[in-house]
Amino acid sequence: MKILITGGAGFIGSHTADALLAQGHQVRVLDILQQPVHRGGEKPAYLDPEIEFMIGDVRDEAALLAAMRGVDAVYHLAAFQDYLPEFSRFFSTNVTSTALIYELIVREKLPIQKVIVASSQACLGEGLYLDANGTRVLPGLRRDDDLRAGTWAIQPTGTQVGPLQYQPTDETVANPMNCYGTSKIAEENVALNLGRMYDIPSVAMRYSIVQGPRQSLYNAYSGACRIFSLSFHVGRAPVIYEDGNQVRDFVNYLDVVDANLKVLEDDRANYEMFNVGGDKAITVGEFAQTVGQVFGHNDFEPKASGKYRFGDTRHILSDVTKLKALGWKPTRSTYDSVTAYRNWMETAAPAEDILEQSDKMMAALGVVRAVDG
Ligand SMILES: NC(=O)c1ccc[n+]([C@@H]2O[C@H](COP(=O)([O-])OP(=O)(O)OC[C@H]3O[C@@H](n4cnc5c(N)ncnc54)[C@H](O)[C@@H]3O)[C@@H](O)[C@H]2O)c1
């Protein structure tokens, strides 16, 4: 097959491209080489020379049409995803571009057999909880007053009876807390609804936090793996927000690539959305210790910094039963992810202090806040 990957110069896209090439497919990439993901707007050296590379914006109709002509399938991975206050850009980059893909397929009668869009765990927001009576709760954003007081757990409201307990959350939940998550819900809906309406097999992939080499060193917000690794790399203890007991289900990049290939090949995936997570609850503190081990700091003990990021989810664990039913399962550990990241970072890390720059940006945006007293 000839396959287009939008955003294919990035982290997940470039690894997906490598795997598709290894299977004998032809790969074309459309990418704007967005900053700060790509420092200096340069084409990354890791891109396989076999890839047909087109520079262009997915919002640009002419560029997108040129990239879509002659391909059999599309992975739509290009996205705006940092924690920046350009609210409208989440929608123009992530949603309008998705609608444009379908508009062009329908209008130009392009013989595209499948469209796979990158969605996100951010669609789940705080995920599913049960209260003490077993009643389902979909919590909203935690209140800043609670966070300032160091109350990290989700608090019951109305008739809910505490304590509330987080649950593995499946694909039926849609409760985004920010513009990124809201844009991803819209992106999924646009793809699956237009797909069904025009018989264009379509799939939405809700990735959890993906870890591995090539994840940009420069995004201010994303990536505990990046931030903790850079901290150990420059000899600093990583900053742990809240109490370090937040639960995540980090997923290895190769498990994500396996999932991407699986849904391309398997028609049972058509018109469905799938959580793609690590299937294992791990706390941020435990994860920091894993990073410490990879960097030779076996005795590292995470300590709360007295800071928090307003808008972060407390716990999130995606239920991946649906994708496992297709025969996929995550097989790599967080230790594997961090080791691969470290090996890559040590060839790619620049001399300047990236952490200091991103800390300054987060402070300027008012995202990182301190508890009272
Ligand atoms: N990495 C994660 O942990 C994660 C988690 C959930 C969802 N996702 C989603 O997966 C997809 C890929 O993420 P990633 O981590 O590889 O990101 P990335 O930033 O490494 O790659 C995205 C690529 O898209 C390109 N791009 C951005 N705007 C563009 C535009 N307007 N036109 C053309 N290209 C553009 C960028 O230059 C970049 O190369 C995204 O849709 C993202 O929202 C990622």
The ligand as an SDF file (V2000), in Angstrom:
LIG
                    3D

 44 48  0  0  0  0  0  0  0  0999 V2000
    2.8080   11.5350   22.2850 N   0  0  0  0  0  0  0  0  0  0  0  0
    1.7900   11.2610   23.0680 C   0  0  0  0  0  0  0  0  0  0  0  0
    1.9700   10.9140   24.2550 O   0  0  0  0  0  0  0  0  0  0  0  0
    0.3820   11.3470   22.5300 C   0  0  0  0  0  0  0  0  0  0  0  0
   -0.6670   10.9960   23.3980 C   0  0  0  0  0  0  0  0  0  0  0  0
   -1.9720   11.0980   22.9210 C   0  0  0  0  0  0  0  0  0  0  0  0
   -2.2150   11.4940   21.6220 C   0  0  0  0  0  0  0  0  0  0  0  0
   -1.1760   11.8320   20.7980 N   0  0  0  0  0  0  0  0  0  0  0  0
   -1.4980   12.2730   19.4360 C   0  0  0  0  0  0  0  0  0  0  0  0
   -0.7020   11.5310   18.5320 O   0  0  0  0  0  0  0  0  0  0  0  0
   -0.3550   12.3420   17.4060 C   0  0  0  0  0  0  0  0  0  0  0  0
    1.1470   12.3440   17.2090 C   0  0  0  0  0  0  0  0  0  0  0  0
    1.7580   12.8390   18.3870 O   0  0  0  0  0  0  0  0  0  0  0  0
    3.3330   12.9290   18.5450 P   0  0  0  0  0  0  0  0  0  0  0  0
    3.6340   12.7080   19.9770 O   0  0  0  0  0  0  0  0  0  0  0  0
    3.9990   12.1130   17.5130 O   0  0  0  0  0  0  0  0  0  0  0  0
    3.5370   14.4670   18.2620 O   0  0  0  0  0  0  0  0  0  0  0  0
    4.7600   15.2440   17.5680 P   0  0  0  0  0  0  0  0  0  0  0  0
    4.6290   16.6600   18.0060 O   0  0  0  0  0  0  0  0  0  0  0  0
    6.0400   14.5360   17.8160 O   0  0  0  0  0  0  0  0  0  0  0  0
    4.4040   15.1160   16.0380 O   0  0  0  0  0  0  0  0  0  0  0  0
    3.3760   15.8300   15.4360 C   0  0  0  0  0  0  0  0  0  0  0  0
    3.8530   16.2860   14.0790 C   0  0  0  0  0  0  0  0  0  0  0  0
    2.8120   17.0570   13.4860 O   0  0  0  0  0  0  0  0  0  0  0  0
    3.4060   18.1180   12.7920 C   0  0  0  0  0  0  0  0  0  0  0  0
    2.3990   19.1840   12.6440 N   0  0  0  0  0  0  0  0  0  0  0  0
    1.8810   19.9770   13.6170 C   0  0  0  0  0  0  0  0  0  0  0  0
    0.9980   20.8370   13.0930 N   0  0  0  0  0  0  0  0  0  0  0  0
    0.9530   20.5850   11.7680 C   0  0  0  0  0  0  0  0  0  0  0  0
    0.2260   21.1400   10.6910 C   0  0  0  0  0  0  0  0  0  0  0  0
   -0.6360   22.1530   10.8770 N   0  0  0  0  0  0  0  0  0  0  0  0
    0.4360   20.6310    9.4540 N   0  0  0  0  0  0  0  0  0  0  0  0
    1.3030   19.6150    9.2460 C   0  0  0  0  0  0  0  0  0  0  0  0
    2.0220   19.0520   10.2270 N   0  0  0  0  0  0  0  0  0  0  0  0
    1.8500   19.5350   11.4780 C   0  0  0  0  0  0  0  0  0  0  0  0
    4.5880   18.5350   13.6330 C   0  0  0  0  0  0  0  0  0  0  0  0
    5.5620   19.2390   12.8830 O   0  0  0  0  0  0  0  0  0  0  0  0
    5.0920   17.1810   14.1330 C   0  0  0  0  0  0  0  0  0  0  0  0
    6.0950   16.6640   13.2910 O   0  0  0  0  0  0  0  0  0  0  0  0
   -0.9570   13.7210   17.6780 C   0  0  0  0  0  0  0  0  0  0  0  0
   -2.1730   13.8010   16.9950 O   0  0  0  0  0  0  0  0  0  0  0  0
   -1.1790   13.7290   19.1740 C   0  0  0  0  0  0  0  0  0  0  0  0
   -2.2370   14.5870   19.5350 O   0  0  0  0  0  0  0  0  0  0  0  0
    0.1100   11.7760   21.2470 C   0  0  0  0  0  0  0  0  0  0  0  0
  1  2  1  0
  2  3  2  0
  2  4  1  0
  4  5  1  0
  4 44  2  0
  5  6  2  0
  6  7  1  0
  7  8  2  0
  8  9  1  0
  8 44  1  0
  9 10  1  0
  9 42  1  0
 10 11  1  0
 11 12  1  0
 11 40  1  0
 12 13  1  0
 13 14  1  0
 14 15  2  0
 14 16  1  0
 14 17  1  0
 17 18  1  0
 18 19  2  0
 18 20  1  0
 18 21  1  0
 21 22  1  0
 22 23  1  0
 23 24  1  0
 23 38  1  0
 24 25  1  0
 25 26  1  0
 25 36  1  0
 26 27  1  0
 26 35  1  0
 27 28  2  0
 28 29  1  0
 29 30  1  0
 29 35  2  0
 30 31  1  0
 30 32  2  0
 32 33  1  0
 33 34  2  0
 34 35  1  0
 36 37  1  0
 36 38  1  0
 38 39  1  0
 40 41  1  0
 40 42  1  0
 42 43  1  0
M  CHG  2   8   1  16  -1
M  END
$$$$
